[in-house]
Amino acid sequence: MLRTPRQLDTLLRIRRRQEDARASALADARRKARAARDQRQALEAEQVWAIEEGAAHARGEFDAAEVRRYYQYERHLARLSVAKEAEVLQLDRTAEGRRGELEEAMKRRRIIERLRERRQQAWMAEMNKAEQILLDEVATNYAARERNAAASSGKEHEAV
């Protein structure tokens, strides 16, 4: 007789927890990538502002030191922006790796679920078969009793 399919419940719970952990890691990686993109956009906006301010100071009363500071600040922001772009790319690669891990965890969970379903179906088929055997035995016993009761009532009528 097959054991109940509950023996896979623990493994299924573990696989679900692993999948949840992978999903959480993916969400975290995507959040970090989104935050880095937002920071990069803020740097680019600041860079545009620095260029515009430097240009505005170049048009008005000209102070070369002041204009140079704006353009140096803009170059500094450009370097930060390039570094942030590299960070974004790295975070995107990390997120992609986490997505792969999540997909693998999902596959592993689905495998256990299918195995559990098959075992559940096999167990139910075996239980149905055992129940049918029991019902057949009960019906056979009932028919035998009826036959014996009819045979014994027939003998009583012959004796009278």
Summary of the structure (lengths in Angstrom):
residues: 160
radius of gyration: 39.1
end to end distance: 52.7
largest distance: 140.9
contacts: 398
relative contact order: 0.12
helix: 94%
strand: 0%
